[in-house]
Amino acid sequence: MEPLPLAFVGESAVPPLEMIGTGADHRLRVIGQRDLGGRPGLEDASLYAPYVLAGGALVGAELAVLHGACRWARPQAAIAQAMGLTAATTLVLKWAAGRNWPNAGLDPSMPDRLEHPERARDFQPFAWRMSAWPSGHTATLVAAAAALRTSLPELGWAAWLGYPVAGAVAAGMWLNDRHWASDILSGVLIGEAVGSSVGKSFATEPARSGSWWVQRTRNGGLVLGYWSSW
């Protein structure tokens, strides 16, 4: 992993540290739920999107390999591998952090559900249960987008089309009250780090052209050289 992705992984701890201490996580939750129309169970598309995409990438890569279509197998294999590695990373971090969910498993219809800022500070490290930080859904979708972008740089602007999809899933995680905002920001950093690193390993090497040349010197000798563009 290169320095920039490594920095993203290290910086993934910054959002919760900053946003818990300032109360931003709780305030953003209230804004999302009261002012922007969010509510638990608002929609389910964002919940299932990572599973559908990962399954589609695996099947697509296998079919492409069976038909000898390496051009199509390459990005799909990159996406599947990036999502798998990211999912494993987030599961370990979830276990280590043990952060509670915004609604803490309580009845979402309770009238006071948004009046508990202390829940943003509820961590139970190394508890054998699923926890909120970081957002695995966000991380895996961003990883898929980053893997697509870096494995197919020849697509130009079209290689960035995965990011709006990842953004929609991240928004769904927040508006559905499934994650704190800092969970999502950390997921973005982790997904970009893992996805971009995996995608680069699947990218094709740029074509290099060159030619040999011979030049006679003033004293009658010859100089052999090679010119190439990199």
C-alpha positions, 0 to 999 in steps of 0.5 A: 500500500502506498503512502497516501492510502496508508495515510487514509487508513491512519486518518480514519480514526480522526472523524470519531475522535473529533466529532464525538468530542465536539458533539457533532455526531449527535447534532448531525444525527438530529439534523438528518432525522428531524430536518432532512426527512430521515427515519429508521427503515426509510429504505432498504436499497442501501442496506442490500447494495453491497451484497448485490454488487459484490455478488455481481462482481464475483459472478461477472468475473467468473463468467468473463474468465470462462469466456476468455474476456480478460478485459471484462474480468480484470475490473470485476475481479478488482472490485470483488477483491477490494470489497472483500478485503475492505469488509474483512478490515471493517469487521476487525475494526468493528470488533476492536472499537465496539461502538454502539449504534445510533438507536442502540437497538431500542424501539425506533418509535420512542419519542425521545430517541433523539435526546440521548447524546451520550450514545455517541460516546458508547464504546465497548471494545472487543465485545463479540457483537456487530458495532457501528464504527466504521460503516462497512456498507460505506467502506465496501462501496467506496472500495468498489468505486476506487477499484473501478477507477484505478483498474480502468484509468483509460475510461477517463471520467467514466471511471469515476461513476462508482462514487455517486453510487457509493455516496448514495449508499452512505447517505442511506446509512445516515438517513436510515439512522443506521450509522453516525456521521463519523462512522461513514466518514471513516468508512470513506477513508478506509474504502478509498485506501483499500480500493485504490491500492487493489485497483492499481494492482489490476491496472494494465501497464501503459503501452511504451514505444521506442526505437534504437538509434545510432549516431556517428561521433566527430572522432569517427566512433559510433554511439548506440542509444534507445529512445522511449516514452514513459 
